Amino acid sequence: MSAPEVVVIGGGPAGSATAIRLAEAGVAVMLLERSDGPHDKVCGEFVGPGAAAHLARLGLPPTGAAIRTLRLTCGDRAAVSPLPFAAHAMSRREMDAGLLELAAARGAEVRRGVAVRDLDRDSLAVALADGNVIRPRAVVLATGKHDLRGFRRAVPGRADHVGLKMRVRRDSDADAGVIELLLFRGGYAGYLPLDAATATLCVAISARRYREFGATWPALLAELGRCAPPWRARLAAEPLWPQPLAVAGQPYGFVAPPEAGAVYRVGDQAAVVPSFSGEGIGIALATARMAADAYLNGDGAGVYGRRVGAKFARVATLGTVSRIGETGAAQALGVWVARFAPGLLAAVARATRLVEAEG
Ligand SMILES: Cc1cc2nc3c(=O)[nH]c(=O)nc-3n(C[C@H](O)[C@H](O)[C@H](O)COP(=O)(O)OP(=O)(O)OC[C@H]3O[C@@H](n4cnc5c(N)ncnc54)[C@H](O)[C@@H]3O)c2cc1C
């Protein structure tokens, strides 16, 4: 197997966007994605203004519904505010497949159904599950929510989160243009209308709380309905998948330390922002651009890693804030204050933007 100059491991938004930019600059880049076709991902599918700008620049502007309003619920209280920026919904199945197609069209060698088993930091040997080994000059680590051995992401002393997602049927237009967040002790749920017929229901919950709730989707929905009566209709929406998608071990607040060699960590492998901010896709696309530009300028992974650490230092702070915010008392107080200070919700939504809207 002839070695490409750069191997990208993982074909989510971070990996595809890096491959697109490198291929456009004439770099021989190979992208390895373990899934063999379009697939759904655990993600609330909220596309913030920064992510939308990056997507448009890559040639894939968001196609889903425009989102203009935020409704926050805790217990039987709710607060509503216009969003202080333009946002969109977009199916991850469509986004990820579209970006991979763009990467191939721009000249990247995209290999689907190829899983990487191991990466050696020093020699840059990329060992594939089928036994082959590739030795490129640089590696872009874009495996997202899944860690390779030796590259585990952890935030010391903090419990990991479980993410779950279900596609549900919309039964009315009353939810059009609204992102709804439900805060409960130990996590949050999000409901986002995706198109005329369907919506995304997503939950991020501490592993401990999920176990207390019974660790099954029906038990979780029942508990959430008990916590928040106004959400019962959302939770009772007809599920369109036999099972929810689930992913464990989300280290909210993680920011990768700079790498010494030539491994460029992008997307969730670089920084994991708490999901409620809806900025994960934006960070994936922003770090992709930063990594590709660093490589093209001859900057090492260490220089790039320090830039990411500086630019996304607030990710660690948001991780801490979200943990404090997961206590029931903090949430109830927050929603109560937001009801009487209407500008507060919009200010919080603005403060959690980490990626510039100009991309
Ligand atoms: C519950 C929840 C809700 C969220 N909601 C939102 C939201 O509404 N808006 C938002 O912007 N962000 C949201 N996020 C965050 C967002 O999903 C991530 O930040 C984003 O997907 C990161 O993109 P990525 O390319 O780094 O990783 P991923 O999208 O995870 O892609 C990684 C890719 O690598 C592949 N891969 C993994 N291991 C290997 C291997 N060994 N070999 C080959 N390929 C491999 C995988 O198959 C996958 O396609 C949410 C996250 C969670 C957990």
The ligand as an SDF file (V2000), in Angstrom:
LIG
                    3D

 53 58  0  0  0  0  0  0  0  0999 V2000
  -25.8790   14.0390   23.4300 C   0  0  0  0  0  0  0  0  0  0  0  0
  -25.0960   14.9400   22.4960 C   0  0  0  0  0  0  0  0  0  0  0  0
  -25.7520   15.9710   21.8320 C   0  0  0  0  0  0  0  0  0  0  0  0
  -25.0320   16.8200   20.9860 C   0  0  0  0  0  0  0  0  0  0  0  0
  -25.6980   17.8240   20.3280 N   0  0  0  0  0  0  0  0  0  0  0  0
  -25.0090   18.6760   19.5410 C   0  0  0  0  0  0  0  0  0  0  0  0
  -25.6820   19.6990   18.8380 C   0  0  0  0  0  0  0  0  0  0  0  0
  -26.9150   19.8180   18.8680 O   0  0  0  0  0  0  0  0  0  0  0  0
  -24.9410   20.5710   18.0790 N   0  0  0  0  0  0  0  0  0  0  0  0
  -23.5760   20.4630   17.9970 C   0  0  0  0  0  0  0  0  0  0  0  0
  -22.9350   21.2940   17.3180 O   0  0  0  0  0  0  0  0  0  0  0  0
  -22.9060   19.4610   18.6250 N   0  0  0  0  0  0  0  0  0  0  0  0
  -23.6020   18.5650   19.3790 C   0  0  0  0  0  0  0  0  0  0  0  0
  -22.9340   17.5340   19.9900 N   0  0  0  0  0  0  0  0  0  0  0  0
  -21.5000   17.3880   19.7760 C   0  0  0  0  0  0  0  0  0  0  0  0
  -21.1790   16.8380   18.3700 C   0  0  0  0  0  0  0  0  0  0  0  0
  -21.9190   15.6620   18.1370 O   0  0  0  0  0  0  0  0  0  0  0  0
  -19.6840   16.5500   18.2560 C   0  0  0  0  0  0  0  0  0  0  0  0
  -18.9550   17.6150   18.7890 O   0  0  0  0  0  0  0  0  0  0  0  0
  -19.2560   16.3410   16.7950 C   0  0  0  0  0  0  0  0  0  0  0  0
  -19.8940   15.2150   16.2560 O   0  0  0  0  0  0  0  0  0  0  0  0
  -17.7420   16.1350   16.7300 C   0  0  0  0  0  0  0  0  0  0  0  0
  -17.3770   15.8290   15.4040 O   0  0  0  0  0  0  0  0  0  0  0  0
  -16.1020   14.8970   15.1400 P   0  0  0  0  0  0  0  0  0  0  0  0
  -15.8940   14.8880   13.6660 O   0  0  0  0  0  0  0  0  0  0  0  0
  -14.9870   15.2970   16.0290 O   0  0  0  0  0  0  0  0  0  0  0  0
  -16.5220   13.4440   15.6550 O   0  0  0  0  0  0  0  0  0  0  0  0
  -17.6790   12.4310   15.2120 P   0  0  0  0  0  0  0  0  0  0  0  0
  -18.8180   13.1400   14.6220 O   0  0  0  0  0  0  0  0  0  0  0  0
  -17.9100   11.5600   16.3970 O   0  0  0  0  0  0  0  0  0  0  0  0
  -17.0070   11.5890   14.0430 O   0  0  0  0  0  0  0  0  0  0  0  0
  -15.9420   10.6800   14.2890 C   0  0  0  0  0  0  0  0  0  0  0  0
  -15.8860    9.6650   13.1580 C   0  0  0  0  0  0  0  0  0  0  0  0
  -14.7540    8.8230   13.3400 O   0  0  0  0  0  0  0  0  0  0  0  0
  -15.1010    7.4880   13.0340 C   0  0  0  0  0  0  0  0  0  0  0  0
  -14.2070    6.6220   13.7740 N   0  0  0  0  0  0  0  0  0  0  0  0
  -14.1590    6.4720   15.1320 C   0  0  0  0  0  0  0  0  0  0  0  0
  -13.1870    5.6010   15.4690 N   0  0  0  0  0  0  0  0  0  0  0  0
  -12.6080    5.2030   14.2990 C   0  0  0  0  0  0  0  0  0  0  0  0
  -11.5420    4.3010   13.9950 C   0  0  0  0  0  0  0  0  0  0  0  0
  -10.8820    3.6470   14.9570 N   0  0  0  0  0  0  0  0  0  0  0  0
  -11.2080    4.1070   12.6840 N   0  0  0  0  0  0  0  0  0  0  0  0
  -11.8720    4.7680   11.6760 C   0  0  0  0  0  0  0  0  0  0  0  0
  -12.9070    5.6300   11.9370 N   0  0  0  0  0  0  0  0  0  0  0  0
  -13.2600    5.8480   13.2200 C   0  0  0  0  0  0  0  0  0  0  0  0
  -16.5540    7.3600   13.4680 C   0  0  0  0  0  0  0  0  0  0  0  0
  -17.2190    6.3260   12.7780 O   0  0  0  0  0  0  0  0  0  0  0  0
  -17.1030    8.7540   13.1280 C   0  0  0  0  0  0  0  0  0  0  0  0
  -17.7010    8.8040   11.8400 O   0  0  0  0  0  0  0  0  0  0  0  0
  -23.6360   16.6380   20.8180 C   0  0  0  0  0  0  0  0  0  0  0  0
  -22.9810   15.5800   21.4760 C   0  0  0  0  0  0  0  0  0  0  0  0
  -23.7070   14.7250   22.2900 C   0  0  0  0  0  0  0  0  0  0  0  0
  -22.9810   13.5950   22.9840 C   0  0  0  0  0  0  0  0  0  0  0  0
  1  2  1  0
  2  3  1  0
  2 52  2  0
  3  4  2  0
  4  5  1  0
  4 50  1  0
  5  6  2  0
  6  7  1  0
  6 13  1  0
  7  8  2  0
  7  9  1  0
  9 10  1  0
 10 11  2  0
 10 12  1  0
 12 13  2  0
 13 14  1  0
 14 15  1  0
 14 50  1  0
 15 16  1  0
 16 17  1  0
 16 18  1  0
 18 19  1  0
 18 20  1  0
 20 21  1  0
 20 22  1  0
 22 23  1  0
 23 24  1  0
 24 25  2  0
 24 26  1  0
 24 27  1  0
 27 28  1  0
 28 29  2  0
 28 30  1  0
 28 31  1  0
 31 32  1  0
 32 33  1  0
 33 34  1  0
 33 48  1  0
 34 35  1  0
 35 36  1  0
 35 46  1  0
 36 37  1  0
 36 45  1  0
 37 38  2  0
 38 39  1  0
 39 40  1  0
 39 45  2  0
 40 41  1  0
 40 42  2  0
 42 43  1  0
 43 44  2  0
 44 45  1  0
 46 47  1  0
 46 48  1  0
 48 49  1  0
 50 51  2  0
 51 52  1  0
 52 53  1  0
M  END
$$$$
